[in-house]
């Protein structure tokens, strides 16, 4: 039901996702909760409606600051090509519909790699519905295993013994919310009627999918684990208080232990907004509002986050000083976050330059070089009219190279400046005919000198021949 990542800050119309039909299917307390207590949980769901998902169109994508796109590390191997299993005609139509839906949502994309897996369909509970399975067994055979793992079933179940109230939350298509790094996507390619497709998210059935998902969910819920919540892959169980407090009511129709559990449920749905981002070192809430997030439980339990404004502020001067401290702290937090973000990006660039440099030193582009620009507008167009077309524009001349970047600013040959910048992987050197002729002459000259040198007679052989002639 829940999603995480890019949907956390999204605004949706009230009731657009929590429709009456969907609410009727949700098991909220059954006969254990009073009508008022049920409404308390429903109000919390409406409060966090943007993080709920019931189909692919409502699903979010994990924020890369929480976990960068996943890379598949393998041992040395030879690419494999598997033949598909034959599907009945009715299932072929269902498969095409599923593939088009996943292509439209970005879960799949076209591929032109060297790998080919097979796929098949498995029937779901509802008649006529199928689940598409990408057979990644060959990939699992060469994958280096991730050591993270979920808790054992016994430990998980024993941890919830004796609690009078529990909540279970299901992460909607959890694997489809975690990006797969572009360099690893060809490993997941499979042949379909729509062409060779590959996954853009971690594939179900991959050897490390469970380990990756557990690492992500523990990063997001670390403040609640293990005291209040325990994740088991894409299911999160939330504990309540161990005591029912004699069923005492704190408001009409709401018992104290139910209200306490409802606040923990709100914290669970709030977790993404108060997760510290790896790149900035701050939560999204703190950067927007200039202070730490106040959780509802902190209004009933004293904490350092709650300021006693009535006790501290006695005059107009005290109020101004308090407001100035607030503003100064927000500015300092933004400056520190910007510095952390810059350092994170520079570290990522240094790693990219070391491991994935696009060009060796001898082929680096410099200011003044002529280059061609790749036309990416029709990169996925496989039609016959485009197949033999020349996909390059230019030539242009490099005017400027952005500092600490792989982006280039170009000029037309007459000096007209192009407004936008171009990524380095979309450029290649362009050589004039005179430069090519000079390079060709140098190559021919080198070959000629080498041939002449190899054909030179050896002095010892000449002396032997002279001696033979004398005898």
C-alpha positions as CSV (number, residue, x, y, z in Angstrom):
1,X,0.0,0.0,0.0
2,X,2.7,2.5,1.0
3,X,5.3,4.0,-1.3
4,X,8.4,5.9,-0.6
5,X,10.8,8.5,-2.2
6,X,9.6,11.0,-4.7
7,X,5.9,10.8,-3.7
8,X,6.7,12.0,-0.1
9,X,6.5,15.7,-1.1
10,X,3.7,15.4,-3.6
11,X,0.3,17.0,-3.2
12,X,-2.8,15.1,-4.3
13,X,-6.5,16.0,-4.0
14,X,-8.1,14.6,-0.9
15,X,-9.9,11.3,-1.6
16,X,-8.2,10.8,-5.1
17,X,-6.3,7.8,-3.8
18,X,-8.2,6.8,-0.6
19,X,-11.5,6.3,-2.4
20,X,-14.5,4.8,-0.5
21,X,-14.0,1.5,-2.4
22,X,-10.4,1.3,-1.3
23,X,-11.1,2.2,2.2
24,X,-13.8,-0.5,2.4
25,X,-11.2,-3.1,1.5
26,X,-8.7,-2.0,4.1
27,X,-8.9,-3.9,7.4
28,X,-8.8,-1.1,10.0
29,X,-9.4,-2.6,13.5
30,X,-12.4,-4.7,12.6
31,X,-14.4,-5.1,15.8
32,X,-11.5,-4.3,18.1
33,X,-11.6,-0.6,17.6
34,X,-14.4,1.8,18.3
35,X,-15.8,3.9,15.4
36,X,-14.0,7.0,16.8
37,X,-10.7,5.0,16.9
38,X,-11.2,3.8,13.4
39,X,-11.8,7.3,12.2
40,X,-8.5,8.4,14.0
41,X,-6.5,6.0,11.8
42,X,-8.5,7.0,8.7
43,X,-7.7,10.7,9.3
44,X,-4.0,9.8,9.6
45,X,-4.2,8.0,6.2
46,X,-5.8,11.1,4.6
47,X,-3.1,13.3,6.2
48,X,-0.4,11.2,4.4
49,X,-2.4,10.3,1.3
50,X,0.4,11.2,-1.2
51,X,2.6,8.4,0.2
52,X,-0.1,5.8,-0.4
53,X,-0.2,3.8,-3.7
54,X,-2.7,1.3,-5.0
55,X,-1.5,1.0,-8.7
56,X,1.6,1.7,-10.8
57,X,0.5,5.2,-11.7
58,X,0.5,6.2,-8.0
59,X,3.8,4.6,-7.2
60,X,6.8,6.7,-6.2
61,X,10.6,6.2,-6.8
62,X,13.2,6.0,-4.1
63,X,15.1,9.2,-3.5
64,X,18.7,8.6,-4.7
65,X,19.9,10.5,-1.6
66,X,18.6,7.6,0.5
67,X,20.1,4.9,-1.7
68,X,21.9,5.5,-5.0
69,X,20.9,3.4,-8.1
70,X,21.9,-0.2,-7.4
71,X,24.8,-1.7,-9.3
72,X,25.0,-5.5,-10.0
73,X,28.5,-6.8,-9.3
74,X,29.4,-10.0,-11.0
75,X,32.3,-12.4,-11.4
76,X,34.0,-12.6,-14.9
77,X,31.6,-14.4,-17.3
78,X,30.5,-14.8,-20.9
79,X,27.2,-13.1,-21.9
80,X,24.2,-15.5,-22.2
81,X,21.3,-15.7,-24.6
82,X,18.3,-17.8,-23.6
83,X,15.4,-18.9,-25.7
84,X,11.8,-17.9,-24.5
85,X,9.2,-20.4,-23.5
86,X,6.3,-20.6,-25.8
87,X,3.2,-19.0,-24.4
88,X,-0.5,-19.8,-25.4
89,X,-2.1,-17.2,-27.6
90,X,-4.3,-15.8,-24.8
91,X,-1.3,-15.4,-22.5
92,X,0.7,-13.6,-25.3
93,X,-2.0,-10.9,-25.4
94,X,-1.9,-10.6,-21.6
95,X,1.9,-10.4,-21.8
96,X,1.9,-7.6,-24.3
97,X,-0.5,-5.6,-22.2
98,X,1.7,-6.0,-19.1
99,X,4.8,-5.0,-21.0
100,X,3.2,-1.9,-22.5
101,X,2.0,-0.9,-19.0
102,X,5.5,-1.3,-17.6
103,X,7.1,0.5,-20.5
104,X,4.7,3.4,-20.0
105,X,5.5,3.6,-16.3
106,X,9.3,3.4,-16.9
107,X,9.8,0.1,-15.2
108,X,11.0,-1.3,-18.5
109,X,13.0,0.2,-21.3
110,X,14.3,-0.9,-24.7
111,X,17.8,-2.5,-24.8
112,X,20.5,-3.4,-27.3
113,X,22.9,-5.3,-25.1
114,X,24.5,-8.7,-25.4
115,X,22.3,-10.5,-22.7
116,X,19.0,-12.2,-23.2
117,X,17.0,-13.9,-20.4
118,X,13.7,-15.6,-20.9
119,X,10.3,-14.6,-19.3
120,X,7.0,-16.3,-18.5
121,X,3.7,-15.6,-16.9
122,X,2.3,-16.9,-13.6
123,X,-1.4,-16.7,-12.9
124,X,-2.6,-14.5,-10.0
125,X,-5.5,-15.2,-7.6
126,X,-8.0,-13.3,-9.8
127,X,-8.9,-15.2,-12.9
128,X,-7.4,-13.7,-16.1
129,X,-4.7,-11.8,-14.2
130,X,-1.0,-12.7,-14.6
131,X,2.3,-11.8,-13.1
132,X,5.3,-11.4,-15.5
133,X,8.4,-13.2,-14.3
134,X,11.9,-12.3,-15.7
135,X,14.0,-15.5,-15.3
136,X,17.3,-14.1,-13.9
137,X,18.8,-17.5,-13.0
138,X,21.8,-17.0,-15.3
139,X,22.4,-13.6,-13.6
140,X,22.2,-15.1,-10.2
141,X,24.8,-17.7,-11.1
142,X,27.4,-14.9,-11.7
143,X,26.2,-12.3,-9.1
144,X,28.4,-11.5,-6.1
145,X,26.2,-12.0,-3.1
146,X,25.2,-9.1,-0.8
147,X,25.5,-10.2,2.9
148,X,22.5,-8.2,4.2
149,X,19.5,-10.4,5.0
150,X,16.0,-10.2,6.6
151,X,15.4,-11.5,10.1
152,X,14.4,-15.1,10.6
153,X,10.7,-15.8,10.7
154,X,10.9,-17.1,14.3
155,X,12.7,-14.0,15.6
156,X,10.3,-11.7,13.7
157,X,7.1,-13.4,15.1
158,X,8.4,-13.7,18.7
159,X,9.2,-10.0,18.8
160,X,5.4,-9.2,18.6
161,X,4.2,-11.6,21.4
162,X,2.2,-9.9,24.1
163,X,1.2,-6.7,22.3
164,X,-2.5,-5.9,22.4
165,X,-2.4,-3.8,19.2
166,X,-0.4,-4.1,16.0
167,X,-0.4,-2.6,12.5
168,X,0.9,-4.2,9.3
169,X,1.9,-2.0,6.3
170,X,2.6,-3.4,2.9
171,X,5.0,-1.6,0.6
172,X,3.4,-1.4,-2.9
173,X,5.7,-3.1,-5.5
174,X,8.7,-2.3,-3.4
175,X,11.3,-3.5,-5.9
176,X,9.8,-1.3,-8.6
177,X,10.6,1.8,-6.5
178,X,14.4,1.2,-6.4
179,X,16.4,2.3,-9.4
180,X,18.8,0.0,-11.1
181,X,22.0,1.6,-12.3
182,X,22.2,2.1,-16.0
183,X,25.5,0.1,-16.3
184,X,23.7,-3.0,-14.8
185,X,20.4,-2.9,-16.7
186,X,21.5,-5.1,-19.7
187,X,22.0,-8.0,-17.4
188,X,18.2,-8.1,-17.0
189,X,17.2,-7.9,-20.7
190,X,14.7,-10.3,-22.2
191,X,13.2,-10.8,-25.6
192,X,9.5,-9.9,-26.2
193,X,7.1,-9.2,-29.1
194,X,7.9,-5.5,-28.4
195,X,11.6,-6.1,-28.8
196,X,14.5,-6.6,-26.4
197,X,13.5,-5.0,-23.1
198,X,15.4,-4.5,-19.8
199,X,14.6,-3.5,-16.3
200,X,15.2,0.0,-14.9
201,X,14.4,-1.2,-11.3
202,X,15.8,-4.1,-9.3
203,X,14.2,-7.4,-10.7
204,X,12.2,-9.7,-8.5
205,X,14.0,-13.1,-8.2
206,X,17.5,-11.5,-8.4
207,X,19.9,-12.9,-5.8
208,X,20.4,-9.5,-4.0
209,X,16.9,-8.0,-4.4
210,X,15.9,-8.9,-0.8
211,X,19.2,-7.7,0.6
212,X,19.0,-4.4,-1.2
213,X,15.4,-3.8,-0.2
214,X,16.1,-4.6,3.5
215,X,19.0,-2.1,3.5
216,X,16.8,0.6,2.0
217,X,13.9,0.1,4.4
218,X,16.2,0.0,7.4
219,X,17.7,3.3,6.3
220,X,14.3,4.9,6.2
221,X,12.9,3.4,9.4
222,X,16.0,3.3,11.5
223,X,14.6,5.5,14.2
224,X,11.7,3.1,14.8
225,X,13.6,-0.2,14.5
226,X,13.5,-2.3,16.6
227,X,11.7,-0.7,19.5
228,X,8.5,0.2,17.6
229,X,8.7,-1.4,14.1
230,X,10.2,-4.5,12.4
231,X,10.4,-4.7,8.6
232,X,10.3,-8.1,6.9
233,X,11.2,-7.4,3.3
234,X,8.3,-5.3,1.9
235,X,6.0,-5.8,5.0
236,X,6.4,-3.6,8.0
237,X,4.9,-4.5,11.3
238,X,4.3,-1.7,13.9
239,X,4.1,-2.5,17.6
240,X,1.8,-0.7,20.0
241,X,2.2,-0.3,23.8
242,X,2.4,-3.6,25.8
243,X,-0.2,-2.4,28.3
244,X,-3.8,-1.5,27.6
245,X,-3.7,1.0,30.5
246,X,-7.0,-0.6,31.8
247,X,-8.7,0.7,28.6
248,X,-8.8,4.2,30.0
249,X,-10.1,6.8,27.5
250,X,-8.1,10.0,26.9
251,X,-11.0,11.4,24.8
252,X,-14.5,10.3,24.1
253,X,-14.3,6.9,22.4
254,X,-10.5,6.8,22.1
255,X,-8.5,4.6,24.5
256,X,-5.0,5.7,25.6
257,X,-3.1,2.7,24.2
258,X,-4.9,3.1,20.8
259,X,-4.0,6.8,20.7
260,X,-0.4,6.0,21.5
261,X,-0.2,3.4,18.7
262,X,-1.9,5.9,16.3
263,X,1.0,8.4,16.9
264,X,3.5,5.7,16.1
265,X,1.6,4.9,12.9
266,X,1.9,8.6,12.0
267,X,5.6,8.5,12.6
268,X,5.9,5.5,10.4
269,X,4.2,7.3,7.5
270,X,6.3,10.4,8.3
271,X,9.6,8.5,8.3
272,X,10.7,9.5,4.8
273,X,10.3,13.2,5.4
274,X,12.5,13.0,8.5
275,X,15.2,10.7,7.0
276,X,18.6,12.4,6.9
277,X,19.8,12.6,3.3
278,X,23.2,11.2,2.5
279,X,24.3,14.1,0.3
280,X,23.2,17.1,2.5
281,X,23.4,15.6,6.0
282,X,19.9,17.1,6.8
283,X,16.3,16.1,6.6
284,X,14.1,17.5,3.9
285,X,11.8,19.0,6.7
286,X,14.7,20.8,8.4
287,X,15.9,22.5,5.1
288,X,12.4,23.7,4.3
289,X,11.3,24.9,7.7
290,X,14.7,25.7,9.3
291,X,14.2,23.4,12.3
292,X,13.9,19.8,13.3
293,X,10.6,18.1,12.8
294,X,8.3,18.0,15.8
295,X,6.6,14.6,16.0
296,X,3.1,14.5,17.6
297,X,4.4,12.4,20.5
298,X,6.8,15.2,21.4
299,X,3.9,17.4,22.5
300,X,3.0,15.0,25.2
301,X,6.6,13.8,26.1
302,X,9.1,16.6,26.9
303,X,12.1,16.8,24.5
304,X,14.7,19.3,23.7
305,X,12.9,20.1,20.4
306,X,10.0,21.8,22.3
307,X,10.9,25.4,23.2
308,X,9.2,27.1,26.2
309,X,8.3,30.3,24.4
310,X,6.1,31.5,27.3
311,X,8.9,31.0,29.8
312,X,11.8,32.4,27.6
313,X,10.1,35.3,25.9
314,X,9.1,38.0,28.4
315,X,9.5,41.2,26.3
316,X,9.6,42.4,22.7
317,X,13.4,42.3,22.8
318,X,13.4,38.6,23.9
319,X,11.0,37.8,21.0
320,X,13.2,39.5,18.4
321,X,16.3,37.7,19.7
322,X,14.5,34.3,19.6
323,X,13.3,35.0,16.1
324,X,16.8,36.0,15.0
325,X,18.3,32.8,16.4
326,X,15.7,30.9,14.4
327,X,16.6,32.7,11.2
328,X,20.4,32.4,11.8
329,X,20.1,28.7,12.5
330,X,18.1,28.1,9.2
331,X,20.7,30.1,7.2
332,X,23.6,28.2,8.8
333,X,21.8,24.8,8.1
334,X,21.3,25.8,4.5
335,X,25.0,26.8,4.1
336,X,26.2,23.6,5.7
337,X,23.8,21.5,3.6
338,X,25.0,23.2,0.4
339,X,28.6,22.5,1.4
340,X,27.8,18.9,2.1
341,X,25.9,18.5,-1.2
342,X,28.9,20.0,-3.1
343,X,31.3,17.7,-1.4
344,X,29.1,14.7,-2.2
345,X,28.8,15.6,-5.8
346,X,32.6,16.2,-6.1
347,X,33.2,12.8,-4.5
348,X,30.8,11.2,-7.0
349,X,32.5,12.9,-9.9
350,X,36.0,11.7,-8.6
351,X,34.6,8.2,-8.4
352,X,33.1,8.4,-11.9
353,X,36.4,9.8,-13.3
354,X,38.4,7.0,-11.8
355,X,36.1,4.1,-12.7
356,X,34.0,5.2,-15.7
357,X,36.0,7.7,-17.7
358,X,34.5,8.1,-21.1
359,X,37.8,8.9,-22.9
360,X,41.5,8.1,-22.2
361,X,43.8,11.1,-21.7
362,X,44.9,11.1,-25.4
363,X,41.3,11.5,-26.5
364,X,40.1,14.2,-24.1
365,X,38.2,17.1,-25.6
366,X,39.7,20.6,-25.3
367,X,38.6,24.2,-26.0
368,X,38.9,24.9,-29.8
369,X,38.3,21.3,-30.9
370,X,35.7,20.5,-33.5
371,X,33.0,18.1,-32.4
372,X,29.8,16.5,-33.6
373,X,26.7,16.3,-31.4
374,X,24.7,13.1,-31.2
375,X,21.0,13.5,-32.1
376,X,19.2,11.8,-29.2
377,X,15.7,12.8,-30.2
378,X,15.1,9.5,-32.0
379,X,17.4,7.3,-30.0
380,X,14.7,4.7,-29.4
381,X,13.2,4.9,-32.9
382,X,14.0,1.6,-34.6
383,X,12.0,2.3,-37.8
384,X,13.6,1.6,-41.2
385,X,13.6,5.3,-42.2
386,X,15.8,6.2,-39.1
387,X,18.0,3.1,-39.1
388,X,20.4,4.3,-41.8
389,X,20.1,8.0,-41.1
390,X,23.2,10.0,-39.9
391,X,22.6,10.6,-36.2
392,X,25.1,13.5,-35.7
393,X,24.9,17.3,-36.0
394,X,27.8,19.6,-36.6
395,X,30.6,20.3,-36.7
396,X,30.7,22.8,-33.8
397,X,33.7,24.3,-31.9
398,X,34.1,23.9,-28.2
399,X,33.9,27.4,-26.6
400,X,34.0,26.5,-22.9
401,X,34.2,23.5,-20.6
402,X,32.2,23.8,-17.3
403,X,34.4,23.5,-14.2
404,X,34.2,20.2,-12.4
405,X,31.8,18.9,-15.0
406,X,31.6,16.9,-18.2
407,X,29.4,19.5,-19.9
408,X,30.6,21.6,-22.9
409,X,29.5,24.9,-24.4
410,X,29.7,25.1,-28.2
411,X,29.9,27.7,-31.0
412,X,28.9,27.5,-34.6
413,X,31.8,27.8,-37.0
414,X,30.9,31.4,-37.7
415,X,31.1,32.2,-33.9
416,X,27.4,32.1,-33.0
417,X,27.1,30.8,-29.5
418,X,24.7,27.9,-28.7
419,X,22.8,28.6,-25.5
420,X,22.6,25.2,-23.9
421,X,25.4,22.9,-22.8
422,X,26.0,19.4,-24.0
423,X,27.0,16.3,-22.1
424,X,30.4,14.8,-23.0
425,X,28.9,11.4,-23.8
426,X,26.9,13.1,-26.6
427,X,30.0,14.5,-28.3
428,X,32.7,13.1,-30.5
429,X,35.7,14.6,-32.2
430,X,35.3,15.9,-35.8
431,X,38.4,16.0,-38.0
432,X,38.8,18.2,-41.1
433,X,40.0,16.6,-44.3
434,X,43.5,18.3,-44.1
435,X,44.0,16.8,-40.6
436,X,42.9,13.4,-41.7
437,X,45.2,13.6,-44.8
438,X,48.2,14.6,-42.6
439,X,47.4,11.7,-40.2
440,X,47.1,9.3,-43.1
441,X,50.5,10.5,-44.5
442,X,52.2,10.0,-41.1
443,X,50.8,6.5,-40.9
444,X,51.9,5.6,-44.4
445,X,55.4,7.1,-43.7
446,X,55.6,5.0,-40.6
447,X,54.6,1.9,-42.4
448,X,57.1,2.6,-45.2
449,X,60.0,3.2,-42.9
450,X,59.2,0.0,-40.9
451,X,59.0,-2.0,-44.2
452,X,62.3,-0.7,-45.4
453,X,63.9,-1.5,-42.1
454,X,62.6,-5.0,-42.1
455,X,63.9,-5.6,-45.7
456,X,67.4,-4.4,-45.0
457,X,70.0,-7.1,-45.4
458,X,72.0,-8.2,-42.3
459,X,75.8,-7.5,-42.5
460,X,76.6,-11.1,-41.4
461,X,74.5,-12.5,-44.2
462,X,76.4,-10.3,-46.8
463,X,79.8,-11.6,-45.6
464,X,78.7,-15.2,-45.8
465,X,77.5,-14.6,-49.3
466,X,80.8,-13.0,-50.3
467,X,82.8,-15.9,-48.8
468,X,80.7,-18.4,-50.7
469,X,81.4,-16.5,-54.0
470,X,85.2,-16.6,-53.3
471,X,85.3,-20.4,-52.9
